[in-house]
Every structure is written in C-alpha cells, then in structure tokens.
Amino acid sequence: MLNEFLTSTLQIVIVLDVLGVVAWFVLAAWRTSPKTVMSSPTTMSVASPVTLWGKLTGSTDPLQSASAQRVGQSLDDSLGQLRRVLDSYRSSLA
C-alpha cells in the first residue's frame, strides 16, 4: 500500500515537472526582447525590458538611473557625496 502511494506521488511529481518545463519555454517564447526606440533624430532612448515583477505588478514605468535623478549637481557635489559615503563605510568597519 505504501509502495503504491509513493509510486503515484512520484508519477504526479514527474508530470508536474514536465508541465513546469513546458510552461517555462512557453513563457520564454512570449517574452519580448528590449528594442531601441528612436524618439527624435538627436536623442535615443532604450526601452526597458519587461521583467517578471513588472508583469506581476502591472507597472510599466521604467526606473531612472542615479545619474538621471541628479542632473543639476556638479562634479564637486558628487565627489563630496561619494567621500561621505566612503567615510561612513570606513567608520562602520572600524
């Protein structure tokens, strides 16, 4: 009786594994590749690839890079901020 139960359970697990592999390939085939979008002749932007988290949450807003968030800062301000970060790491390690 235990042998038959374990055999049935193993067969179910194998079927689920095969279905998972098939679903993996089907979802991979549906995934779109990132494409370059030309908004004007002088500027180009790269469309962000659709991630699994984006599909689950429905968010299509691309994340901004750190350099795009702080356009108005000078090089001295950026280096000062980097120095503060590195000093805080140094003090936390000491």
C-alpha positions as CSV (number, residue, x, y, z in Angstrom):
1,M,0.0,0.0,0.0
2,L,2.8,2.4,0.9
3,N,4.7,1.4,-2.3
4,E,1.7,2.2,-4.5
5,F,1.2,5.6,-2.7
6,L,4.8,6.5,-3.2
7,T,4.7,5.4,-6.9
8,S,1.6,7.5,-7.5
9,T,3.2,10.5,-5.8
10,L,6.3,10.2,-7.9
11,Q,4.3,10.0,-11.1
12,I,2.4,13.2,-10.1
13,V,5.7,15.0,-9.3
14,I,7.1,13.9,-12.7
15,V,4.1,15.2,-14.5
16,L,4.2,18.5,-12.7
17,D,7.9,18.9,-13.5
18,V,7.2,18.2,-17.2
19,L,4.4,20.8,-17.2
20,G,6.7,23.3,-15.5
21,V,9.3,22.9,-18.2
22,V,6.7,23.3,-20.9
23,A,5.3,26.4,-19.2
24,W,8.9,27.8,-18.8
25,F,9.5,27.5,-22.6
26,V,6.1,28.9,-23.5
27,L,6.6,32.0,-21.2
28,A,10.1,32.4,-22.5
29,A,8.8,32.5,-26.1
30,W,6.2,35.1,-25.2
31,R,8.8,37.4,-23.6
32,T,9.7,40.4,-25.7
33,S,13.2,41.5,-26.3
34,P,14.3,45.0,-25.4
35,K,14.2,47.3,-28.5
36,T,15.7,50.6,-29.2
37,V,13.1,53.3,-29.7
38,M,14.0,56.5,-31.6
39,S,12.1,59.5,-30.2
40,S,13.9,62.2,-32.3
41,P,16.9,62.3,-34.6
42,T,19.2,63.7,-31.9
43,T,18.2,61.6,-28.9
44,M,17.8,57.9,-28.5
45,S,16.4,56.0,-25.6
46,V,16.4,52.3,-24.8
47,A,13.1,50.8,-23.9
48,S,13.3,48.9,-20.6
49,P,12.7,45.1,-20.9
50,V,9.6,43.8,-19.3
51,T,10.5,41.9,-16.2
52,L,8.6,39.3,-14.3
53,W,8.0,41.8,-11.4
54,G,6.7,44.3,-13.9
55,K,4.3,41.7,-15.3
56,L,3.1,40.7,-11.9
57,T,2.6,44.2,-10.6
58,G,1.4,45.7,-13.8
59,S,3.9,48.5,-13.5
60,T,5.4,49.7,-16.8
61,D,7.2,52.8,-15.5
62,P,11.0,52.4,-16.1
63,L,13.3,53.1,-13.2
64,Q,15.5,56.1,-13.5
65,S,19.3,55.7,-13.2
66,A,21.1,57.6,-10.4
67,S,22.6,60.0,-12.9
68,A,19.3,60.9,-14.4
69,Q,17.8,61.6,-10.9
70,R,20.6,64.2,-10.1
71,V,21.1,66.1,-13.3
72,G,21.7,69.5,-11.7
73,Q,24.6,68.6,-9.4
74,S,28.1,69.5,-10.1
75,L,31.1,67.2,-10.0
76,D,32.3,68.6,-6.7
77,D,28.9,67.8,-5.1
78,S,29.0,64.3,-6.4
79,L,32.6,63.7,-5.2
80,G,31.7,65.2,-1.8
81,Q,28.7,62.8,-1.5
82,L,31.0,59.9,-2.5
83,R,33.5,60.9,0.1
84,R,30.8,61.0,2.8
85,V,29.6,57.5,1.8
86,L,33.1,56.1,1.9
87,D,33.8,57.7,5.3
88,S,30.6,56.2,6.7
89,Y,31.7,52.7,5.4
90,R,35.1,53.2,7.0
91,S,33.7,54.3,10.3
92,S,31.3,51.3,10.4
93,L,34.1,48.9,9.7
94,A,36.4,50.4,12.4
